């Protein structure tokens, strides 16, 4: 590859990414709300910007859409520069579709006029395109109705059809499903994803819900404090988190501590391998509730230690709840009084005060230097 300006050119036989963001930075009052964000998205690929409110997700989206301006960085679409700190293609010239949480339908326009808003060309061609899209989102029979006559899910379908009408190369979506009834959300998300992939659009979706990101994304960019702290396939972020906070973002986690000595950390659950850390380092050992194994108390004794599960530690049940697909049991541990959570498939509801023994799968633990 050859360096052209600040961008590496692609070999002739390898197309440029549909969307490429380089070192995007945006400051407000001297504080970097978006801090050196870089990412690429291919046609038909869905990338989720995931993080807590205020981490810079929506600001990143607005800069790419052209409704906000970065202080540093560049944006390319199909290898062509659309924005840096001097040059800027206006929003309407970027071939980028937008979908927002409130759908932003025009209340005084019919469904057909909402979908056709902004389309250019002959009236008959526009009507045909509107009809085709409404049929794809199963809204043909609502073509002459108005937004106030539709349910939330129906409005979302109309908003999707309107965003797809001009055949955008890139689709930006800011929490588009958060206003929907939970019973409808999964089905509408799946329908939306299918249509966007079929259209070949590169999709950048903003969400604060890990479940939504895991369900929809080909890759997740986890944001914190304006920066992308980890990016990759959902499986990799879940199973190889970069730090304790990243592990805890995707599910509840249990934490026990220890101090490294000779590449091992001794705990009430036995010794854990902690190579690469100097002696004396305080570490957090992280594991998810589903990776705790529960065994019965046998007159004050638990199961025998094993290489896979280590040494059992005793706890007393504080609370047990059935959550539908699983049961969540909270234990007060004998060794230091901390509470650990275990999830068990189906129904398992031991009474409070019941002593049980817990072991931890070694291959499902994460070790990080202790926080604080």
C-alpha positions, 0 to 999 in steps of 0.5 A: 500500500502507498501513503497518500496524504494521511491515508493508506491507499488500497491496492487496486483489487481491494475496494476501500471500506464503505465508511472509514473514520480516522482519529476523530476528535471533538471538544466542548469546553476544552474536554474531549467528548470524542477522543481519537476515534477510528473505525471502518465499516464494509458494505452490509456490515453492522457496527455498534457503538456501545457504551453508557450515556455521555461516552461520545456515541451520539456525537460521533454519529452526528459528526459522521452525518455532517450535523456536527463538526470535528476538531480533528480527524477525517471521514471517508466514504468509499475511499473519498474524503467527505470531511476533515477540518477544512473540507466538508461535504454537506449532509445531503451530499453524503449518501447517508441515511439517518434513523433516530429514537423518536422516528422523526416522522412528519405528522402532517404528511401521509405515510407515502409522503413521509417515505417519499420525502426527499426523493428526486425524479418523476412522480411516478418513479417516486410513487413506485419506489415508495410502494416497493419499500412499504411492501418490503416493510409490510406497510402497504395498506397504511400508505395513505394513513398519518403517523398518529394513526400508527403504533410505535412499531408501525412508525418504526417501519415507516421511518426505516422505509424513509431512510432506505428510500434514497438508497444510502450507502451508509445508515446511521441509527441512534437508539432506534428501537429503545422506544418500542414495546419490548415484545415487539423489539426483537422481531422489528430489530431482526426485520430491520437488520435483514433489510439493511444487509440486503440493501448492502448499506454499511450500518453504524448503530448507537446503543447503550444496551449490550443485548442489542449490540450482541444481537445485531452487530458484526462488530462492536466498538465499546466506548468509554470517556470518548474513546473506543477501548475495545473493538471486535466481534461480539464473541471476542468482546464477551469472552476476551474483555480488555479490562474489568469494566469491559467484562462487567458491561456485558453481564453481572460479574463476580470479583475476588482478589489476591496477590501474585506470588511466583506467577500464582495468586492464592484465593479461597477457591485455590491458586490461579495462574497469573503469569506476566505479573510481577510478584506483589501485584494485587489482582482482581479475578473476574468470573460471570455468574453462569461459571460458578458451579454449585454442589451440596454440603456433605456434613460440612464438606464439599466436593474434592478439588479438581484441576479444572474447578479448583478448590470449593469454598462454602457460602450460605444462600441469601436469596434465590430468584427465578428469572424465567430461563434461569435462576439467580442465587446469591451467596454470602461467602464464609471466607470474607462475607462477600456476596457472589452470584450464581446463575443456574438453568431452569428452576433452582431455588434453595432456601435462604440459610442453606449452606452450599459449596461453590467452585470456579471454572479456571478457563472462564476467569479473567485476571486484571490488575486490581482497580483502586 
